[in-house]
Amino acid sequence: MAKSQPGRRKKKQNLFADLLAYLILRILVVFLSISSIESNLSFARFLGRLLWKCYHRGRKRALENLRASFPEKDEQWILQTGKRSFEHIAMLAVDVLFTPRLVKKSNWRDYSRYRNAERAKWLMKEANGMLMVTGHYGNFEITGYLLGLFDFNIYSIARPLDNRFISKYLYEIREHAGQRIIDKKGASELMSYISSSGATLCFIADQDAGRKGVFVDFFGRKASTYKSIGLLALTNNIPIAVGCARRVDNRFFFEIGVNRIIFPDEWADKDEPLEWITAEYTRAIEEFVRAEPSQYWWLHRRWKHRPKQERKALPAKESLPILTKKA
C-alpha cells in the first residue's frame, strides 16, 4: 500500500455531516424498496448520466483513460462507453443495497449464470487455499455474496469508507450471507494466516499501487500493481483464480465466469515469479474488460504513478533565469 505523501493532511471528519448522509441513505433505501428492482436500476442509470454530466474531473479522467486504452476507436464510441461506465457504477450501488433482499438459496439461478467456474469451485471446496482476483468491473460484489450464501470459506479485502456510519451499514449488508470482510488497513498479517489456513481470499486488484508497486502492462501501458497478491501466492504455493461478474443487459442478472486460473507449477521456473504472476493476472483482468469495456470503472487513476525509467526519461524543467537589479 502506498504511503501518504509527506505533509499531506488527513481529511477532517464531520460527525454531523456523516450522520446526515447516513440518514439520507437509509431514507432513500426505504423509498427505493417500494419500487421494483428494474425501476431502481432505471433510476440508477439516470443518476449515472447525471454524474457523468456534473463530475467533470471524473469524466475527463475516464475519457483520457479510454482514449489511451482504445486508440483505434472513434470519439463517439469513447463518449458512449464512458457515459455507460458511469451508469454501471450507479447500478452497482443499487445492486449492493438490494442483493440480500433478492438473492436466496432458493432462487439464485434467477439472477446468475456461470461460465468456466466449476474448477475454481472445487479448488475452494478442497480447502487448500486460493486467491480470487477481479477488477472494478460489472458487479464485483455479488460473487462474494453468493459464495458466502453457500458457506464457502471466503474473506474479502476492502477499504472502509470515510463515513463510518455508511461504512458499517454496507459492511453489514455485504456480510449478510456469510462473507467476511477484512479492512485493508493492517490486513497484511491476517492475509498470510488466512490463505495458509485453507480459506479463499478475494481481492479487487486493479488499483494504482504507488511508486513501489510492480509495474506491468495494462492496456498497453505500465500500471503500478500491488505486490501482496503475488507474494501470498508464492509464499503459500496456492493458485490464483481471475474472473468477473458481468451484468447482462440492464437487468439484475449476472454472468459469473473465471477466465484464468494461475497454478504454482506455472511460475516455478520463472526468473522473476512475482513480476510474472502480477503480469499474468493483470492480463486476465484486461481480457474480460475488453469483452465489455463499458462495465469498467474508467474514472480510476489506474496509471497515476509511472515506472522509474519513465520518470528519469522526462525532461528536466528548465530553470528560470535569475533576475538581478541593475547597478
N, C-alpha and C positions, 0 to 999 in steps of 0.2 A: 504493500500500500504506500502510495506516495505521501511523503511528509508535507505538512503545510509549509508554505513559504515563510521565511523569517520575517517577523514584523507584521504578519497578517493577523488581523483581529478577528476573533471568533464572533459570529453574529449573536447579538444580544437577544435573548428570548423575551417575548412579551406575553406574560401569562394570560392576561385578559384577551388579547387578540387570538392566541392559540385556542383558548376555551370557546370563544365566539365562533371560530372557524369550525371547531368540532361540533358544536351545537347546530350550526347551519348544515353541516354534512348529514347529521342524524335526521334532521327535519326533511332534508332533500330525499334521503333514503325512504322515509315514511311515504312521501308523496309518490316517489317512483314505484314503490311496492304495489300501489293501486293499479298501475298500468301493466300491460304485458311486456315480456322481455323484448319483443320485436319493436314495440313503441319506444321503449327505453333506449334501445340501440339506435333507433332513428334519431331520437333526441341527442344522443351522444355524438352522432355524425354531424349534426348541426353545430354542437359545441366545438367539435374538432375543426370545422370550417371557420368558425368564429375565432378560434385560437390561431389558426393559420393567418387570418386577416390581421389580428391585433398583436400577435407576438412577433414583432419584426425581427428581433435578433435571432430567435429560433428558426424562423422561416428562411432568413438569409443563410444561416449555417446549414440548414437542410439542403437548400439549393446548391450551395457550394460543394457539399459532400456528394450530392447526386451527379453534378456536372463532372467532377473529378473521377467518380467511380464508373460512370457510363458516358465516356466522351463520344461514343458513336450515336447516342440518342439525341433527338432534336429537342428544342426548348419546350415545345408543347408537352411532350412526354415527361420531361423533367418536372414541369409545373404540376401536371396531373398526379404524378407519383408522389411528389412532396406533399400536396394537399391531402391526398388519400392516406398518407402515413400519419398525418395529424388526426384524421378520423379514427384510425385504428388505435391510436393512443387513448382517445376519449372512450372508445368502445371497450377497451381493456378495463377502464375504471368501473364501468357498469358490470362487466364480467365478474370482477373480483367481489363486488358487493352482493351479487345475486347467485353466485355459484353454489353456496351452501343451501340456498332455498330451492334450487332447481335440481341439482345432481345428487342422486341417491344410488345405493347399491342396486335398487330395483329397476332403475331407468337410465343408467349411464350410457347404454347403447343409443339412446335417443339423442345424445349430444356429442358423440365422438365415434370415430372410426380409426383403424390402426394400420400402419404400413411399416413392415420390416422391424416390428417391435418385439417379436417373440423371443429372439435370442437374448436381448437385453433383459427381458422379464425373467428368464430362467437364471441368468447370471446374478440378478438381485436375489432371487429365491435361494440360490446356493450359499449366500451369506458369506462370501469370501472377500467382500469389499469391492466397491466400484465407485467411479466418479461419473456423474451425469452433467453434461455441459450443453448449454443453449445460449441464445443471444436475446437482445431486446427485440423480439420478433413475435408477431401473432399474439397468442395468449400464452405467455411463458409461465403463468401461474397455475394453469389448470392441470398440468401434468403432475406436479407435486401434490395437488389436492386429490386427484384420482388415486395416486399411489398410496397416499395416507388412508383413503377411504377403504382400500383393500388390504390394509395392515402391512404394507411393505415398510421395512425398517429404513426410513429415509430422513435426512436432515437437509435443510436448505440454508445457505448463507445469504444474509440480507443486511442492508444498511437501514437502521431505524430512521424514520422521518424526523425532521427538526421539531415538528409539532408532536409532543409526546402523547397527547390525548388521541389524536388521529392515528398515530403510530401504534398505540396499544390496541385500539379498536380494530385496525387492519390485521394486526398480528393474531388477534383472537379469531377473526374470520378465516385467515389462512390456516390456522392450526385446528380449525373446527373438526376436520375429518381424521386427524391423527398425524398430519405432517408436523415436524418440529423445526422451528426457526432458530437459527443461531445468529446473534448480532455480529456483523462484520468486524466491529472493533473488538480486539482482543480474542479473535476466534482462532488464531494460528495454533495455539497449544491444543485446543479442543479438536481441531480438524484432524490432526495426525492420530490422536487417540480413537476418534470415531471411525475413521477409514480403516484403521488396523483392527477394529473390533468386528468387522464384517458388515457394517451398515453401508448405505449408499449416500454419498454427499452430492448435493446438487448445486451447481454454480451457473450464474449468468456471467459469461466470460468474454464480453466484448466492450469493456470499458478501458479508457486510457489509464495506463499504469505508471505514468510519470517517466522521468529520465532513467530510472533504474530498472524498468521493465525489460522484457525480452522483445526486441523489435523483429517482427515477422511480417510477411506480405499479407495485406488485406485489401482487396480490390486494386491491386497494382501499386500500392504504396505501403511503406513500412509503418506499422502501427505498434505502439508500446503495449505489451500484454503482460498480465501478472504471471509471476513465476510459480505461485503457490500450487496451481493445478498440476503442472509438470513435476514439481518436486514431490508432491504427495504420491503421484503415480509411480515415480522412481523409487521412493523410499519404501513404499508398501507393496510394490510389484503388483499393482492392480490395474484393470482395464479402464478405459475412458469411453463412454457412450456419448455420441453427439447427435442431437435431434431437435425437433421443434414441434409446436402445436400450431398449425396453420388454420386460420379461420376460413370456412367455406362460405362464399358469398358474403352477405351481411348478417348472417344468422348466428345464433348462439349454438354453433356446431363446429367441431374441430377435427382435422385430420392430424393425428399424432403419429409421428414417424421417427425412426432412427436411421440416419443416412451414413453413419460411420461408427464402428467400434474399433478402438486402437488397443491392441493387446501387447503385453510386455515383451513377447518374443520379437515384435517388430522393431523395437528400439534397442534390443540387446547388443547389436553390432554397430550401432551408430556412434560416430566420433563425438558428436555433441547431442546427446539424447534429450537434454532439456529443451534446447532450441528446436530439435526435430519434432518433439511431441507438441510443443506450443504452435509451431507452424502447421502441423497436421490437423489439430482440432480447429484452428482458425480457418484453414482451408475448407473444412467441412461446414463451418458456420457460413462462410461465403457461398457455398454451394446451395444451401437452402434459401438464403436471402435472394440469390439471383433467380430462383424459381418463381418468386413473387415479391419483388422489391418494395412494393407499396406497403407491406406489413412490417417493414423495418423502421426503427427509430432513427431516422437520418439527422435529427437535430442534435444528437450527441456529439461531443467534441472528441471523436474517436481518434483523430490524427493530431491531437493537440501537441504532444511532445515529439521531437524529431531525434533520430539517431545522432550519436556524437559525430559521425563522419559528415552528415549533412550540416550540422551546426558549425563545424570547422570550415566547411566549404563556403559558408555565407560570407560575402564581402564585408570587411570591417567598415564601420561607419567612419566617414571622413571627419577628421577633427576640424572644428570651426576655427577660423583664423583668430588669433589673439589681437584684439584692438588695443592700441596704445595711444595715449594722448600725445599730440604733437608738442614738442618742446616750445 
